[in-house]
Amino acid sequence: MSEIPLVAGIELGGTKCICILARGPDAIEEIVRIPTTRPDETLAAIEAVLDRWSGFVAIGIASFGPVGIDRRGGDYGHITSTPKPGWAGTDVAGRLQRRYAVPTGFHTDVVGAALAEARWGAAQGLADIAYVTVGTGVGAGLIAGHRPVDGLMHSE
């Protein structure tokens, strides 16, 4: 039987960023916390972590928003009209995908949390959930039929 592949995960929050290298929720290889500061500084710190790691086959990014989540849109993978100074227009997913050439997923931090709860956590087995978070900002992630509910506007 083959080993479960390594995946790099990034939770980009308003005040801190968490990078994780794992094979699943119960098989975590390493967790690194980085302060969220200016875009270039934070993304360079993330890249320094990912450069140290080897063998990951994909990157998943859950970011503060608003973010571009439509893969057909020109702003996919970007932080869009955020109130966080300096971050509006930052291409997070594209930068990392170009550097590491692995499949790269991107969504809001709150939808990432909702998906994790639905797959491995308190909402496991439920098809429809609402996940509400209060942190640096307030957000809600909706899952219906096991899939994120995304609309024409920012889903947070």
C-alpha positions as CSV (number, residue, x, y, z in Angstrom):
1,M,0.0,0.0,0.0
2,S,1.4,3.4,-0.9
3,E,1.9,6.2,1.6
4,I,-0.5,9.1,1.9
5,P,1.0,12.1,0.1
6,L,2.2,15.2,1.9
7,V,0.2,18.4,1.5
8,A,1.2,21.9,2.5
9,G,-1.6,24.0,4.1
10,I,-1.6,27.7,4.7
11,E,-4.1,29.5,6.9
12,L,-3.5,33.2,6.2
13,G,-5.2,35.2,9.0
14,G,-5.4,38.9,9.7
15,T,-2.7,38.7,12.4
16,K,-1.0,35.4,12.0
17,C,-0.3,32.7,9.4
18,I,-0.1,29.0,10.1
19,C,1.8,26.7,7.7
20,I,1.3,23.0,8.1
21,L,2.8,20.0,6.4
22,A,0.6,16.9,6.8
23,R,-0.7,13.7,5.4
24,G,-4.0,14.3,7.2
25,P,-5.4,15.8,10.4
26,D,-3.9,13.0,12.5
27,A,-0.6,12.8,10.6
28,I,1.0,16.3,11.0
29,E,4.7,16.5,10.2
30,E,5.2,20.2,11.1
31,I,3.4,23.4,12.0
32,V,5.0,26.9,11.7
33,R,3.4,30.1,12.8
34,I,4.3,33.4,11.1
35,P,3.0,36.9,11.9
36,T,0.9,38.4,9.1
37,T,2.6,41.7,8.3
38,R,3.1,43.2,4.9
39,P,2.3,41.1,1.8
40,D,5.9,40.6,0.5
41,E,7.3,40.0,3.9
42,T,4.6,37.5,4.9
43,L,4.7,35.6,1.5
44,A,8.5,35.5,1.6
45,A,8.3,33.9,5.1
46,I,5.8,31.4,3.9
47,E,8.1,30.6,0.9
48,A,11.0,30.1,3.3
49,V,9.0,27.5,5.2
50,L,7.8,25.8,2.0
51,D,11.4,25.8,0.6
52,R,12.5,23.8,3.7
53,W,9.8,21.2,3.2
54,S,10.1,18.8,0.3
55,G,7.8,16.2,-1.2
56,F,4.5,18.0,-0.9
57,V,2.2,17.3,-3.8
58,A,-0.3,20.2,-3.4
59,I,-0.9,23.4,-1.5
60,G,-4.2,24.4,0.1
61,I,-4.6,28.1,1.1
62,A,-7.4,29.4,3.4
63,S,-7.1,33.2,3.5
64,F,-8.7,36.2,5.2
65,G,-10.7,38.1,2.6
66,P,-12.4,39.2,0.6
67,V,-10.7,36.9,-1.9
68,G,-11.2,35.9,-5.6
69,I,-12.4,32.3,-5.6
70,D,-13.7,32.0,-9.2
71,R,-11.1,30.0,-11.1
72,R,-12.3,31.6,-14.4
73,G,-11.9,35.1,-13.0
74,G,-8.9,37.3,-13.4
75,D,-8.6,37.7,-9.6
76,Y,-8.6,34.0,-8.6
77,G,-6.2,33.5,-5.8
78,H,-6.0,37.2,-5.0
79,I,-7.0,39.0,-1.8
80,T,-9.3,41.6,-3.2
81,S,-10.8,44.6,-1.4
82,T,-9.6,43.9,2.1
83,P,-9.4,46.6,4.7
84,K,-6.0,45.1,5.8
85,P,-3.4,47.8,4.7
86,G,-1.3,46.8,1.7
87,W,-3.0,43.5,0.9
88,A,-5.6,44.5,-1.6
89,G,-4.8,42.9,-5.0
90,T,-2.2,40.5,-3.6
91,D,-1.9,37.3,-5.7
92,V,-1.3,34.7,-3.0
93,A,-2.2,31.5,-4.8
94,G,-0.7,32.4,-8.2
95,R,2.6,33.4,-6.6
96,L,2.9,30.1,-4.7
97,Q,1.6,28.0,-7.6
98,R,4.2,29.5,-9.9
99,R,7.0,28.9,-7.4
100,Y,6.2,25.3,-6.5
101,A,4.4,24.0,-9.6
102,V,1.9,21.9,-7.7
103,P,-1.9,22.1,-7.7
104,T,-2.9,25.0,-5.5
105,G,-6.4,25.4,-3.9
106,F,-7.6,28.8,-2.6
107,H,-10.6,29.9,-0.6
108,T,-11.6,32.0,2.4
109,D,-10.3,31.1,5.8
110,V,-13.9,30.6,7.1
111,V,-14.8,28.2,4.2
112,G,-11.6,26.3,4.8
113,A,-12.6,25.9,8.5
114,A,-16.1,24.8,7.5
115,L,-14.8,22.2,5.1
116,A,-12.4,20.9,7.7
117,E,-15.2,20.6,10.3
118,A,-17.4,18.9,7.7
119,R,-14.7,16.4,6.8
120,W,-12.9,15.7,10.1
121,G,-14.6,17.6,12.9
122,A,-17.8,18.3,14.7
123,A,-19.9,18.4,11.5
124,Q,-18.5,15.2,10.1
125,G,-21.2,13.3,8.1
126,L,-23.5,16.4,7.7
127,A,-24.3,17.5,4.2
128,D,-25.2,21.1,5.2
129,I,-23.6,23.3,7.8
130,A,-23.0,26.9,8.7
131,Y,-19.7,27.8,10.3
132,V,-19.4,31.2,12.0
133,T,-16.2,32.7,13.2
134,V,-15.3,35.8,15.2
135,G,-11.6,36.8,15.1
136,T,-9.9,39.7,13.5
137,G,-13.1,39.9,11.5
138,V,-16.5,38.1,11.5
139,G,-17.3,35.5,8.8
140,A,-19.5,32.6,7.9
141,G,-18.8,29.6,5.7
142,L,-21.8,27.7,4.3
143,I,-21.6,24.1,3.1
144,A,-24.6,22.7,1.2
145,G,-24.6,19.2,-0.2
146,H,-21.0,18.8,0.9
147,R,-19.9,21.8,-1.2
148,P,-19.1,25.4,-0.4
149,V,-21.9,27.9,-1.1
150,D,-20.3,30.6,-3.3
151,G,-22.2,33.4,-4.9
152,L,-21.6,36.4,-7.1
153,M,-20.1,38.4,-4.3
154,H,-17.6,37.6,-1.6
155,S,-18.9,34.6,0.4
156,E,-17.7,35.8,3.8
